[in-house]
Amino acid sequence: MKTKASTFDKKFDDGDSIIEHLDLTKARRPAEEQKRINVDFPVWMIAALDREAKRRGVTRQGIIKMWLAEHLQAGQ
């Protein structure tokens, strides 16, 4: 069902939900897109990552992402 732009704008301006008028199948967050990379780590580093990940209850990938995000945010 199509909605006039003026009706859509009024709903939005009034704080009403407009979600039913949006096609979210193609919605994306450009800054949150994922890209796969490969990184080689020494065995001792992987063991240390695994220990810390287990201690925190996250995966190895999770701890790497957490630490990288913390480090990158601290540098801003």
N, C-alpha and C positions, 0 to 999 in steps of 0.2 A: 504494500500500500504506500503510495507516494504522499508526501506531506509538503505543503507549501512552505517555502523558506521563511515567510513571515510567521507562520504558525510554529514552526520549529524554533525560530529565534525567540518567540514569546515564551514558549515552554521553557527554554533554556534560561532566559532572563528571569523568569518567575521561580526558578529553582526546581521545576518539575523534572521528572526523569525523561530523558530523551533516548535511552538505551534501545528501546524497541524500534527506533527509527534508524539505527545504525547497523551496517553490515560489518560485523566483527570478524568474519572469516579471513579477512586479509589484513587485519590490524597487526601492527608490529611496533616494537620499541627499538628504534635504530641504535641507540647507545647500548642496548642489552642483547643485541644479536650475538650469537655464539660463532666462534671459529675454532676449529680443532688444530692444535699444534702438537708436535712431539718434542719432548725434552729428555735428554739422557742425564741421569743422576748416578753418582757413585753408590755402590751397595750400602756403605755406611750411612749415607744420607737417606736412602729409602727406608732403612731400618729405623732411623730416628724419626722420620716422618710418620711411619706406621705406629710407632709407640705413642707419639703425640696425638695422632688421629684417634687411636684407641682410647687414650685417656680422656679425650674430649667427646668421644662417641660420634665421630664423623668418619667419612672415608678419607683415604689418602688424597684424592682429588679435592675433597672439601677443605682439608687443612691447607693445601697449597693455595687454593683460591682465597681462603680467609687471610692467610699471611700476605699474599700479594696485594690484596685489596687494602689491608691495614697499612702496608708500607707505601703504596701509591697514594692513598688518601693523606697520610702524614706528610708527604712531600708537597702537597698543594698549598 
